[in-house]
């Protein structure tokens, strides 16, 4: 990627005021409330008559022993992060790859093999293609307390205009699938042999901006977008 393009993108992405991302509000102290509830629960339990029922001959009945062959435990060992897969198009070919969860500072993302997540600064990480790290996706994650979807989109449009005034909307409707997004928008711009795609979406109370740098001969933008949309 040209140094000029890197400089332009870094400059405009830095415009967004995300200082609040670095400040975590202290969570309200819930220990006292929890402790009170726990104590009250003990008092209730103590007041319950736990005497074992007696049989007709006056002897206490032994509690029934569960049959070890019967599994009544509903908490199975099912792994909630079991890898799924994505299917994407690259250079005219359809490919399917398994996904594995990778944790960032403020989120978890599902990633296919051959990509590595590296922290850049608080709230910003870089997902790079191992074979060519110029193909990458910058991830900016924040909450709706830090910014708004509208403001983030406006800043993103300024960035895209600086790359190429003829940037275009990028339709990601087919990529969203069952992702529960409140809002989403995307753009694409070409610069020489490089393609820059930006995606902004809101999910629950989280705002995410993806900035994807791709080369036409590698063509992994669709895969990167689909991985980015899995952020929780």
Secondary structure, DSSP 8 states (H G I E B T S, - for coil): --HHHHHHHHHHHTTS--GGGG--------HHHHHHHHHHHHHHHHHS-----B-TTS-B-------TTS---------TT---EEEEEETTEEEEEEEEEEE-SS-EEEEETTEEEEEEETTEEEEEETT-TTSEEEEEEEETTT--HHHHHHHHHHHHHHH-TT-EE---HHHHTT---SEEEEEEEEETTEEEEEEEEEETTEEEEEEEEEETTT--HHHHHHHHTT--
